[in-house]
Amino acid sequence: MLTIVKAEVTQTLVRGLRGVRVEFEDGKGNRYATMLWIRERVGDKSKLGAFIKVLGKRPSTWVGKKVRIKKWSPREREVELVE
């Protein structure tokens, strides 16, 4: 189980790509981060789509939520909200 400690929309300096940078913390105090790239169309099994499906479209509301990564392979992403 991971707790989202930060989620912000950002843009790369060199290529100008937009994405949501999400930072997590596990129960042992370890921190992790991933970039969820914003595309014109987002599928449910994409990185960003898997998060939107369970947390909604506004990353600012994701902070403090607990999630479990169920699947994390290309085109097969699945995230579960932990209550």
C-alpha positions as CSV (number, residue, x, y, z in Angstrom):
1,M,0.0,0.0,0.0
2,L,1.3,3.5,-0.9
3,T,0.2,6.9,0.3
4,I,0.2,9.7,-2.3
5,V,2.2,12.6,-0.7
6,K,2.3,14.8,-3.8
7,A,0.6,15.1,-7.2
8,E,1.2,18.0,-9.4
9,V,0.9,18.8,-13.1
10,T,4.2,19.7,-14.6
11,Q,5.9,20.4,-17.9
12,T,9.3,19.3,-19.1
13,L,11.7,22.1,-19.9
14,V,13.3,20.6,-23.0
15,R,10.4,19.1,-25.0
16,G,7.5,20.8,-23.2
17,L,5.7,17.5,-22.4
18,R,3.0,17.7,-19.8
19,G,2.5,15.1,-17.1
20,V,1.4,14.5,-13.5
21,R,4.3,13.8,-11.2
22,V,3.1,11.6,-8.4
23,E,5.1,10.9,-5.2
24,F,4.3,8.0,-2.9
25,E,5.4,6.8,0.5
26,D,5.1,3.3,1.7
27,G,4.6,2.1,5.3
28,K,8.3,2.0,6.0
29,G,9.0,5.7,5.1
30,N,10.5,4.9,1.6
31,R,9.5,7.4,-1.1
32,Y,8.8,6.7,-4.8
33,A,7.8,8.8,-7.7
34,T,6.4,8.3,-11.2
35,M,5.4,10.5,-14.1
36,L,2.0,10.0,-15.6
37,W,2.1,11.6,-19.1
38,I,-0.9,13.6,-20.2
39,R,-2.1,12.6,-23.7
40,E,-5.1,13.8,-25.7
41,R,-6.9,10.4,-25.2
42,V,-6.2,8.4,-22.0
43,G,-7.3,4.7,-21.8
44,D,-8.3,3.0,-18.5
45,K,-5.2,0.7,-18.7
46,S,-2.7,3.5,-19.3
47,K,-0.6,4.9,-16.4
48,L,-2.6,8.1,-16.1
49,G,-5.9,6.4,-16.9
50,A,-5.5,3.8,-14.1
51,F,-5.1,6.7,-11.6
52,I,-8.0,8.8,-13.0
53,K,-10.3,5.7,-13.0
54,V,-10.1,5.4,-9.2
55,L,-9.1,8.9,-8.0
56,G,-10.8,11.3,-10.4
57,K,-9.5,13.9,-12.9
58,R,-8.1,16.4,-10.5
59,P,-4.6,15.4,-9.2
60,S,-4.8,18.0,-6.4
61,T,-7.4,15.8,-4.7
62,W,-5.2,12.7,-4.8
63,V,-2.9,13.8,-2.0
64,G,-3.4,11.7,1.1
65,K,-5.2,8.9,-0.7
66,K,-3.9,5.3,-0.2
67,V,-3.5,3.1,-3.3
68,R,-2.3,-0.4,-4.2
69,I,-0.7,-1.1,-7.5
70,K,-2.3,-4.3,-8.7
71,K,-0.8,-4.5,-12.2
72,W,2.0,-2.3,-13.7
73,S,3.1,-3.7,-17.1
74,P,2.8,-1.9,-20.5
75,R,-0.9,-1.4,-21.5
76,E,-2.0,-3.3,-18.4
77,R,-2.1,-0.9,-15.5
78,E,-4.4,-1.3,-12.6
79,V,-4.6,0.8,-9.4
80,E,-6.8,0.1,-6.5
81,L,-8.0,2.7,-3.9
82,V,-7.5,1.5,-0.3
83,E,-10.1,2.9,2.2
